[in-house]
Amino acid sequence: MNLGGLFILVAIAILVRMAGRRMAPLLLPPSRLLTIVAGTLGGWGGSYAGHALLPLVPQVAGIDIPMAVAGAFLASILVGLAPFLMVLVGRG
C-alpha cells in the first residue's frame, strides 16, 4: 500500500461514517476519530483479505475497494457495539 492507498482508505472510512450516522447512529462509536481509525484499519484488513481470497479483482492504488468498504463497515460497527457487548457480558 502506498500513500494514495492510505488516502483512499481514509476517504472510505469518512464515507462509511457519514452513511452510518444516517442509517444507524447508535451502532457507531460516538467519537469521530475512533470511527475513522476503525474504518481505516477495517478497510485495510478487508482489502488485504479480499486480495488474498480473490487475487484477480482490480485494485486502485493497491486497495480492493468493495472489500475495503465492507471491512470498514464491519470494523466500525464492531467498535461501536463493544460497549453494549461489555454490558451484556456483565463487565460494564
C-alpha positions in Angstrom: 0.0 0.0 0.0 1.3 3.4 -0.8 0.2 7.0 0.2 -2.6 7.0 -2.4 -4.0 3.8 -0.9 -3.9 5.4 2.6 -5.9 8.4 1.3 -8.4 6.1 -0.3 -8.8 4.2 2.9 -9.3 7.3 4.9 -11.9 8.6 2.4 -13.7 5.3 2.6 -13.7 5.5 6.4 -15.1 9.0 6.3 -17.9 8.0 3.8 -18.7 4.9 6.0 -19.0 7.2 9.0 -21.3 9.6 7.2 -23.5 6.8 5.8 -23.6 5.1 9.2 -24.6 8.2 11.0 -27.6 8.5 8.7 -28.6 4.8 8.8 -27.8 3.6 12.3 -26.3 6.2 14.6 -26.3 4.1 17.7 -24.2 1.4 16.2 -21.2 3.6 15.5 -18.7 4.9 18.1 -19.5 8.4 19.4 -16.0 9.7 18.6 -15.3 10.8 15.1 -11.6 10.0 15.3 -12.3 6.5 16.7 -14.8 5.8 13.9 -12.4 6.9 11.2 -9.4 5.0 12.7 -11.6 1.8 13.0 -12.9 2.3 9.5 -9.4 2.8 8.1 -8.0 -0.3 9.8 -11.1 -2.3 8.8 -10.8 -1.1 5.3 -7.1 -2.1 5.2 -8.0 -5.6 6.6 -10.9 -6.0 4.2 -8.7 -5.1 1.3 -6.0 -7.4 2.4 -8.4 -10.3 2.9 -10.0 -9.5 -0.5 -6.7 -9.6 -2.2 -5.8 -12.9 -0.5 -9.1 -14.5 -1.4 -9.6 -13.1 -4.9 -6.3 -12.0 -6.3 -7.7 -11.2 -9.7 -10.0 -8.4 -8.5 -9.0 -5.0 -9.9 -7.4 -2.6 -7.4 -7.0 1.1 -7.2 -3.6 2.2 -5.6 -3.3 -1.3 -4.2 -6.7 -1.2 -2.5 -9.6 -3.5 -3.3 -12.5 -1.0 -3.0 -15.5 -3.3 -2.4 -13.8 -5.4 0.2 -12.4 -2.2 1.9 -15.9 -0.7 2.2 -17.2 -4.0 3.7 -14.3 -4.2 6.1 -14.7 -0.5 7.1 -18.4 -1.1 7.8 -17.7 -4.2 9.9 -14.9 -2.7 11.9 -16.8 0.5 12.7 -19.9 -1.4 13.8 -17.9 -3.8 15.9 -16.1 -1.0 17.7 -19.5 0.8 18.2 -21.1 -2.4 19.6 -18.2 -3.1 22.0 -19.8 -1.1 25.0 -23.1 -2.8 24.5 -21.4 -6.2 24.4 -19.5 -5.5 27.6 -22.7 -4.6 29.4 -24.3 -7.8 28.1 -21.4 -9.9 29.3 -21.5 -8.1 32.7 -18.2 -6.3 32.6 -19.5 -2.8 32.1 
